[in-house]
Amino acid sequence: MSTSQLVSEQTSATVSDLNIEADVLVIGGGPAGAWAAYNAAVQGVRVVLVDKGYCGSSGATASGGTSVWYVANPEQRETAMASREALGGFLSERSWMERVLDRAHANLHQLGSWGYPFPWDQQGKPYYRSLQQGAEYMRLMRKQVNRAGVQILDHSPALELLMDQEGAVAGAKGIRRQAGGRWTVRAGAVVIATGGCAFLSKALGCNVLTGDGYLMAAEVGAQMSGMEFSNAYALTPAFASVTKGAFYRWATFTYEDGTVIEGAGSQRGRSVIAKTLLTQPVYCSLHETPEEVRAWMRTIQHNFFLPFDRSGIDPFTQRFPVTLRLEGTVRGTGGIRIVDNSCATSVPGLYAAGDAATRELICGGFTGGGSYNAAWAMSSGYWAGQAAAEYACQLGAKANQRQVHSVGQAAVSSESSHTFNPQEVIRAVQAEVLPYNRNLFRTERGLKDSLERLHSLWREIRHSAAPADSQALPAREAAAMVATARWMYTSAQARKETRGMHKHQDYPHQDFNQQYRLISGGLDTVWAKFEQELVNRELVAL
């Protein structure tokens, strides 16, 4: 750490700069961040929430709505958990599944008491599995967060974390996109709830999810887990970004001449669709959707119909072209490794929640999208917020008197004048992660070649300053996407089998001897190790 990196906010502040002290800083204003901020605040501590967009409308949930992994019947719970264990390649943990189901149950009933308008089931009871009114859900969460006394900074993305001399996280710094200037929040603990990374693929609600939290966490020494399970692609009309998939269970997929594509399906036949798309367009027909479902779904998934209505297409009588859009770790399960039930990371003072954290614990290697992500977000956010508040309280009044320094370098370095074009870097990363024949159908050669180019890209941007204030965010997003892609492919290279959503063309079968989770990390030198090896080293170091 250089002297120039020591934070002296009072001397450098301009009129529009903000310098705030808090007990807990929550980065991210989606469901996980909102639950974290709320539950930290009700513990009686000072909480600040910063969001890249507007807390309550940014992210995938507000724009798309979601179902929730809610299973009240004990017998059905057992079946639900067993099903996920098998789909996920037996990398999940039953104890975490049970915790999340219990927590989601409690939180959903809490939402009901706050006034969320759950639909009614056939028995006349609230249908707790549906949070399809995503905008209403997040509007309600923002209201509760405000009532709890949380200070919200909208349009204020975090760019880097602060650390103290003991190596604990002590706040963050960022920019104010609309008000201008910068912000610094010194805090006893930080919760990262920035979502996953969809690589700006234009999937519904995902274009603010660029892996920023992963990079900030890695810069302070945190690790990732399950990053090989990052190649989730969602079905969408070729002319739109709406990735709602419920109707596709009744879909028939055809070639342009109307011939049915054998084996193509929205669940297990998605690879067939991808292989076909490599050479020709794929069309979809939803004519087999039951009449009662068409009417019902229009009331709860109205945004599915928007692109069709705009284009004058009736999706139940007319064929339409489809494509697969990468959702990366948003529907994947990789993310920041958490080390205990509180959602703590391996770095003191740092917690992770929602899609920013790994969801392997409940989903293994199979997609955590939709209902599982929703249950995980509200549960992990709840736990992370509470634990962060307790941690900050233990630090006492001296927490914000600590000498701290900023740790970011790529695209935020104060010691480098080197700059880069963010859009060029973003296009270069997308060229490695978006194509099906690189990310969905992985090969040893393809992973090696992509990693060589991504490592080279990282070396170009590793020590760099933001090109200009207006480019500070896209530059940082570009750096985060490069880093995320390298952890993804390094982990994919280390898993020499096919398991969950990780499909390796050179190792097409699941290998019993590789039934373990992979941990990854590093910035200049990226690494991947199986979990027990890392745990053993941590135990020796204690």
Order of alpha helices (4+ residues) and beta strands (2+ residues): alpha-beta-alpha-beta-alpha-beta-alpha-alpha-beta-alpha-beta-beta-beta-beta-alpha-beta-beta-beta-alpha-beta-alpha-alpha-beta-alpha-beta-beta-alpha-alpha-beta-alpha-alpha-alpha-alpha-beta-beta-alpha
